[in-house]
């Protein structure tokens, strides 16, 4: 990561900053704009697309940008980018098609909306940075196929847990330890949280109640760990993962089945551990001299050792992902091949035929991590596709929802991409 600042400085010195398009001007989008415009020489947010233009204008205003132009077509945006005029629009596809914009940060968190943006951005040879584990966990592998064909990078982001986890995974490998588990450190896990129970927390932290709910009910961590599974080949040890509770991350070396750790590796999490909220990797090396060194470094007796990062800083680090993609064609984290894990849909309460599933962070269902061979064999509905599905049968609380239990909304791109992904990687 250290090499990135030098490369960005050269772009700054040459008066040729990386021009970024940002889709989504919510809590995270505003932070990204502030970070790039105030604190990162060599990069600029050339344009912001948001359904509400006032939110896009607010993002620029909070970053100290005094004047912006509203654009309604590609030619207007091309002219603005060429002249160095900051632009806002309610159409994200203008950013995908504009000349001069090198990378797009997708920061909305919506699956169907984001699928259209990502596919169009790739088609127009823009590097796609996804602040969107939900999209990545659902159709990331097939988006990677499209990106490879177009010669661009599609990646999840530094700063979000998947990117931090993958950076640590790569570091552990680079110093001679074999990663056997990649994990998250969580403070809370309660499948039955709803936008109502999380309303106060959401208001206090500037989040939507749905986003806060997805953090608490296990859906978000399942999405994040699916992204990591698809990038490493590691699997879930069981449906929903183990998620043991402990006081410190160092205890994690003894909390997971050794045969599964050494049999291909796991993605998982721990609850309540210090230091949080961070991520960790368990790395293995049983060389006797290496074990002596690690004792000296106070890393434990081995042969499995805990490596951890005690924080994640999403909007501060995502610009580094942009620089890695544009300057080095390097993804922070992307699928290595086909899907390894899925996030399945599970009933949050007793549901009745005719009920409409309200998707991620809602009242009706939560997401759980499952290995893809199981989810496909049992025809389980991906959580990322659950929103807007109508139940054709009753579903008891805590029972997974299958494709046979629902009527899908018609005409969705995300369903078409999912079908294509299943066919491509069968």
Secondary structure, DSSP 8 states (H G I E B T S, - for coil): -HHHHHHHHHHHHTT--EEEEEE--SHHHHHHHHHHHHH-TTEEEEEEE-SSHHHHHHHHHHTT----EE--SHHHHHHHHHHT--EEES-HHHHHH-SS--EEEE-S--HHHHHHHHHHHHHTT-EEEE--HHHHHHHHHHHHHHHHHHT--EEE-TTSHHHHHHHHHHHHHHTT-EEEEEEEEES---TT--TTTTHHHHHHHT--HHHHHHHHSSHHHHHHHHHHHHHH--B-SSTT---EE-SBGGGGGGSS-HHHHTTT-EEEEEES-BS-S-EEEEEE---HHHHHHHHHTT--S-SEEEEEES---HHHHHHHHHHHHHHH---SB--SSS-SEEEEEEESS-B-TT-B---TTSSSEEEEEEEHHHHHHTTB-BGGG-TT-EESS-B-TT-B-BGGGEE--TT-HHHHHHHHHHHHT-
